[in-house]
Amino acid sequence: MSDTAAGFLQVGLLLVALAVVYKPLGDYMARVFSTEKHLKVEKGLYKVARVDPDAEQHWKTYASGVLGFSFVAIILLYLLQRLQSILPWNFDRGAVSPGVAFNTAISFVTNTNWQSYTPESTMGHFVQMAGLTVQNFLSAAVGLAVAIAVTRGFIRSKTDRIGNFWVDLTRGTVRILLPMAFVFAIVLIGLGVVQSLKSGIDVVNPDGSSSRIALAPAASQEVIKELGTNGGGIFNGNSAHPFENPNAWTNLIEIFLILVIPVALTRTFGKLVGKTKQGYVLLSVMGALWGLMLVGIWCAEAFTKSPAALAAGANMEGKEQRFGIGLTSIFADTTTGTSTGAVNGMHDSLSGAGGGGTLLNMLLGEVSPGGVGTGLYGILVMAVIAMFLAGLMVGRTPEYLGKKLGKREVTCAAISMLAMPTVMLLGSAIALLLPGTSGAMSNSGPHGLSEVLYAYASASNNNGSAFGGLTVTNDWFQASLGVCMTLGRFIPIVAVLCLAGSLAAQRKVPETAGTLPTTGPLFGTMLAGTVVLVAALTFIPALALGPIAEALA
């Protein structure tokens, strides 16, 4: 089978699989977050934590729970890394250095999973499982909880309560993430993904010399790495490593896991607001952006005219032979269109236009379809902005889902929307002004600029993928990228929770003849146009000096 045919087949199977689970999974998640019943295991957790599961929270209390929980998680994960030398299954790997431990703790708690270390030689199995894997579950559950809280803002009327953070966090973990991760971990093991508690195995090479191949509990981490749109690999090669992603079938399943919850959440949103067509519109915008970017990245890689690619017969530098151009392009588009950041090839080796496509995916705000929870509340923020612009054009107070969008609501949406560009562009600008940054870049000119832009875009969007070619192990990069991850995660969360509280306090307004319908192609086009317009106005100058200049060279 040709590379192109294999790619088309994988896209077809992926879309069919997502279509099959879309309704049942979306409806199931709607029931999970709307039922008043608590499971026995959940009641036990609430009792231990002294949480009243039936007490709902003001948006400020909900936000305090998110921030407090995340802060404590960062401290605990930092201590686990610093104390690794006295923990079991450390395999003589000592304490992680303070800079790396700081960066990694923030990275995994913010669902970024940026890795400035080599996992095989830095982290023992205990830290991987008890620290990093646990945060893979919890950081995804936090995003899911915030998305549901924002949805409640549209549902409820004349109340200052948007739910209980601890209940939403627990249900997302216990009822959604854990069961799905358990099932698909077994599937991945059956398809060849490694699951071992050994540190490695000695093998004899053909020339008689011996080598040691690292082993790890990869399958259990791989599944939540993708399902929770996390992205941090247990091996340095990430999903390009044959122990994490050995063949086309595991590649398909891993892409499916990345997309399944963000896609199904649009159905959950439609069910909870009582109009499933609202979810279909959001899904159509997400799908259109994902598909258009896939076409762009795939074509850029398949038809590149670089001298090296022409001499080799294909642009296979940085790509695994078992995946080829098609499967690498699908993975690259999916991982940057969500907040995952896992890679099955080197993005630094993509063509100028292909690498620019992955960067643009993040700069669109990662709403195609975005991460677990973050994609839904991200696209809802853009919907608020789109309706505000529509209201300006017709001279009418904007409304969305029966709620008026006044000064407070639009301000919250604007803060959420502008947080990432501000953090990303300021971080990149400061880094480029520092004299040491040129020494950290392996390339000069437009490609070197793309490396820096990609690093700060990845951190600020909580994506975690690396363009490569940029050495980020010094204290400046460890600290600045950590700050970008923190601000890029929590400023939008606080802003959208404030939006949710403001919406919930309003009473529903009835639709009139002047109300803009939000279930048809007109609104979908406006929403997609707003996403593209905001990114274009913000980032085109920077992109013109980086990937665009490289592609046109």
N, C-alpha and C positions, 0 to 999 in steps of 0.2 A: 504494500500500500504506500502511495506517495505521501510525502510530508503534508501537502495541502489537503489531500483526502482525509488523512488522519485528523487533521485539525478540524475540518468540517464535521466529521463524524463525532468528535468530542464535543463540539459546540451543540450539535443536535441532541446528543444524549443528555448533555447538561441541561438544556432547556426543557426537555421532556421530564427529567427527574424533578426539576424545580416546579414544573406545572403540576405534577402528580401530588407533591406534598404541600403545595401552596395553601389550598383551602383547609385541609385537616390540621396542619400545624398552626396556621394562623388562627383558626377557630379555637384550637386547644389553648394557645397562649392567651387569647381573650378570656377564656373561662378561668385560667389560672389566676389572672389579675383582677377578676371581677367577683369571684366567689367569696362568700363570707366564712367558709369552712376552712379549718386548719388541720393539717395532717398531724399525727401523733408525734412524729419526729420534729416537726416544726414547733409544736407546743413545748417539747422538751428544750429546744434551743431558746425559745422565748423565756422560759422559766429560768434557765441558767443565766441568761443575759439580763434578766429583770425587765423585760419588755412587755408592755401591754399591747398585744396585737390588735385589739379592737379600738385603740385610741388613735385617731387620725391627727395629722400634723399640719400646721401652718407652713407656708413655703419656706420661711426663714428657718424653722426648726428642721424641715426636710433637708435644706441645703446644709445646715450645721451638721446633720448626721452624715451626709456625703463627705464633707470636708474633714470632719473629725475621724471618721472611719478610715479615710484614705491616709490621713496624717499618721495615725497609729500604725497602719499597714506599712508605710514607708519606714518608720523607725524599726519595726520588728524585722523587716526584710533586710535592712541595713545591718542590724545586729547579727542576724543569721550568717551573713557573708563575712563579717568581721570575726565571728567566733567559729568559723568553719574548721579550724585546726583541731578543735576539741569535740567536734560533732562526728557521729558515725558515718560510714561510707564516704569519707573524705579522700581516701586513696592517696594520702600524704600530700594533698593539695592544701597549702596553708591558707591563712587569712587573706581574703581579697583586699586589695589596696583601698585606702579610703576614697580616692577619687572614683575608682571603678564601682565600688560598693554604693556610693552616693548616686551616681548616674544610673546604675542598674536598678536600685530600689525605686527611684522615681519612675524609671522607664516601665517597669512591670506593673506598678500600681496604677499608672495612668493609661494602661492598655497600649502603650507605645511599643515596648519590647525592643527598643534600640539596644544593640549589643556592641560595646566597645572592647570586647574581650574574646578570647578563644574558648568556647565552652568546654571542649574536651580536656583542656589543661588547667582551667581556672575553677570550675564549679564541680564539687562532688555530687553524688547522687542525692544525698539528703537535702542539700540546699536546693537542688533542682526540683525535687518532689515536694518538700515541705514548704519551700519558699516560692520559687518561680511558678510552679504548676498551680499552686493554691491561688496565687494572684491572677493567673490566667482565667480561673473561674470567677473570682470575686470582682476583678476589674470589668469583665464583661457583664456581670450581673448588675454592677453599679450603672453602667450605660443603659441597660435594659430598664432598670428601675426609673431612671430619669425620663426616659422616653414615655413610659406609662404615666408618670406624674404629669408630664406636659399634655398628654392625651386627656387626662382627667380635667385639665383646665378648660378644654373645649366642651366636655360633657356636662360638667356641673354648673350650677347656677346659684348665685347669691350665697356663697359659702367661702370661708377662708381656709378650707382644708383640701389638701390635694393627695391624701393617702398617708401611708406609714412607710418610711424608708426601710426600716428593718424588716417589715413584712415583705415588701417588694424585693428586697435583696435576697431574703431567704427563699422565697418562692422561685425566683429566677434561677437560683443555684440548684435547689433541691428538686424542683419539678421539671425544669427544662434542660439546663446545661449538663447536670450529672447523668441523667438517664441516657441522653443522646451521646454523650462522650463515652459512656460505658459500652454501648452497643457498637459504635463505630470504631472504638479501639480494638475490639475483637475482630472486626472486619479488616482493619489495617494489618493486624498481626497475621490473619489468614492469607493476606495478599503479599506478605513478605517484609513488612516493616518490623524492625528489630525491637524486642522488648527483653532487656537483660539487666540484672543488677551487678554484673561483673564490670570491672573498669576497662577491660580489653582482652584481646586474645592474641597470642603469638603465632605468627605464620612464617613459613619458610618460602623465600622468594625463589624464582627459577635459577638464579645465579648462586644459590646456596646460602645467601645471607638471610637473616631473620628480621622481621619487622613486627611491630605491635599495632594492631588495629583497635581503635577505641570502640567500646560498646556502651550502651546506656539504655534506660527505660524509655525508648524513643516513641513507641506507639502511643503510650498513655499521654505523653506530652504533645505529640504531633496532633492528636485529634482535637484537644482543647485549644492548641495553638491556632488552628484554623477555624474551629467552630466558634470560638470567642473572638475572632478577628484580632488575635494577639500578634503572632508572627515570629516570636523568638525561637530560634532553632536550638535543639539540644546538641547538634553538631555544628561546626563552623560553616559547613557548606549549606546549611539550612535545607530547604526542600529540593535542592539540587543534589544532596547527598543520597546515595543509593540506600542507606539504612533508614532514611526518613521518607523517601519517595522513590521506590525502586522501579516502577514501571508506569505505563500509560493508565492502567486502571486505578492505581493509587493516586496518580495525578488528577484524574477525573473526580475521584471521591473527595480529594482535598479541596479542589476548586468548588465543588458542590457544598462542602461544609462551610467554606468561607461565605458563600452567598445565601445559604438557606434561611438563616434567621433574619438577616436584614430584609430579604425579599418577603418572607412570610409576615413580617411585622406590618407591612402595608395592609395586609388582610386583617390583622389584629386591630389596627387603627380604624379601618372601615367598620368592623363589627362593633367596636366599642362606641363609636360616634353614631352608630345606627344607620349608616349609609355606606354600603360596601363599595359603591362607585367612587367614593372619595379615595379609598385605598387603591383602586385601579388606576386613577389618574396619577397618583404619586408613583405607583409602580411603572406606569408607562414612561414617565419622565426619567426615572432611574434607568430603566431598560434601554431607552433611546440613547442616553448619554454613554452607558456601558457599551452598547453596540457600535456607536459611531467611533468611540475611542479605540475599540478593538480593531475596527477596519483600518483606522489610521496607523496604529502601531504595527499591525500585521503587514500591511502594504509597505510601510517604511522598511521593515526588515526583509521582506521577500524581494523587493525591487530596488534595493540600495545599489548605487553606482560607485561605491568607494573602490579604489584600486585593489585593496586587499580582498574584498568580497568577490570582485570580478575574477581575480587570479585564482581564488579557491573554488569558484563555482557556486558559492553560497555564503551568506553572512552568518557563519556558524561560530565565530569567535565568542567565547563566553557562554555558549549554549551546550547543554548535554545532548549527546548523539541520540540517546533514547527518547528525547522529547522533540528535537528539531525546532524549526522556526515557528510552526503553527502552535504547538502546545506551549512553547515558551511565551509566545505573544499573548495567548489566552490567560496564562497565569499572571503575566506582568500587568495586563489590563485589570484583572480582577483584584489583585493584591493592592494596587494603588487606587483603584476606585472604591475600595473599602479601607478600613484602618488596620489592615492586617500586616502588611510589610514582609510577609514570607516571600521568598524568591526561589525559583527553580532554574535561574540563570543569572549571569552578571549584568545588571542594568547599565553598568559603566561601559560594557561592550556593545550596547545597542547603538544603532545609527543615530545621527544627530536628531532626526525627526522622531525616531522610535523612543529614544531617551526623553526627548521633549514631551512626548505623549504621556509617558508615565508621570513626569513632573506635573504636567497640566492636569492630570487626573486628580492629584492631590490638591492643586491650587483651585480646582472647582469646588473644594470644600468636602471632598470625599462623600458625595451623595449619590454615587452610581454603583451600588446602592448604599454605600457607607458602611460603617461598622455596626456591631450589635448595639442597638439603641441610638448610637450617635448619628447614624444615617437617617433615622426617622425624625429625630428632633432637629437635625440639620436641615432637612428638606422642608419641615414645617416652618422653620425660621425664614427660609427663602420664600415660602408661600405667603407668609405675613408681609414680607417686603414687596412681593409681586402685587398683592392686593392693595397695599399702600400706594404703589405707583399707579395702579389702575384707578384708584380713587382720586389721585391728583389730576389724572387726565380728564375725568368726567366731572370733577368738582363735587364729589360726594364723599361723605365719611365712609372709609373702607370697612367692609365686614368680611369675616371668614367663619364659616360654620356657625352662623348665628351670633357671633360675638363682634362687637365694634372694636376697631383697631385705632385707639387714640394715641395720645402722646406717650403715655407710659408703655403701652404694648410695643409701639414702633421703636422706642428707645431701647427697650430690652432686646428686641430682635436685631437692631443695628449693632449693639454692643457685642452680641453673640457672633454676628456676621463679621465684624471688623477685628475681632480679637486675633484670629489666626494671621491675617495679612500683616497686622501691625507687628506682632511678635516675630514673624518670619522675616520680614523685610528689615527690621531693625537689627535682628541678630545677624543676618547675612551682611548688612552694611558694616557693622562694627567689626565682624570677623575679617572682612576684606580690607579694612583700614589698618589692621594690626600687621606689623612687619613679619611676624612669625607664620602667618597663614600661607604665604607663598611657598615657604619651605614644606608645609604640610600637604600641598597639592602636588600630585604626580604629573599634572598636565597644566600648561599655561593657556592663555587665550580663552575663547568661548567655552571650551570643554572644561577648563579649570573653574570658570565661573559657574557652570552648570553643576559641578560637584558641590560647591559651597551652597548654592541655592537649593539643591536637592536635599542636602543634609538638614538645613534649617526648616525646609518645607516638611520633611519627614517628621522631625521632632515636633514642630508646632501643630501639625495635623494628627499627632499621635499615631503615625503610620509605622515607623520603625525600619522601613527598608533603607538600604544604603546604596548610593550610586557607585560607591567604590572609588578608589584612587585618591581619597582624602584621608589622611592620618589624623584621627580625632582622639588620640590617647593623652594629649597634654591636658593640664589642669584647666586651661581656658575653655577648650571644647567640652570637656566633661561637665564643667559648671554651667556654661552658657546653654548647651543643649538641654541640660537638666531643667534649667529655668524655663526654656521654651516649652518643654513638655508639660511642666506644671501649669504655666499660664494658658497654654493652648488647650488644656483639658478643663481646668476649673473655672476660668472666666466664662466660657460659653455655658457651662453647667449652671452656675449661679444665675446667669442672665436668663436662661430659658426657664428655670424654676420660678424666678420673679415673674416672667411672662405667664407661666401657668397659674400662679397665685392671682395675678391681675385678671386673667380671663375667668377663673372660677368665681371671682367676686361679682362678676357682671350677671345680669339677667339675660336670658335669651331674647334676641330680637327676631320677629317674624320676617320671613322672606317677602319681598314686595316685587313689583314689576321692575324696579330699578336695581334689584340685587343681581350682581354678576354671578351666573352659574359657575360652580366650581367642580362640576362633574363631566365636563365636555372637553373637546379638543382645544377650544379657545383658551381656557384656563391652563391646560397642559402646555400649550405653546408659550403662553406668558410666563409660566413658571420656569420652563427650560431656558427661555430667553433671558430671564432674570439671572439665573445661575451663570450662564455664559457671559452676560454683560458685566456682572460684578467682577468676575475673574479677569475679563479682558481689560477693563478699565484699571484694575489694580496691578496686574502683573505683566501686561504686554511690554512695557519698557524694559523690565528685567529679562524677560524671555527673549526679547529682540537682541540683547547683547550676549545671550548664552546659546540655548539650543537652536533658536531660529537662525542666528548667524552661522552656527556650525552646519546646519542642514543646507544652507544656501551656499556655503563655501565650495 
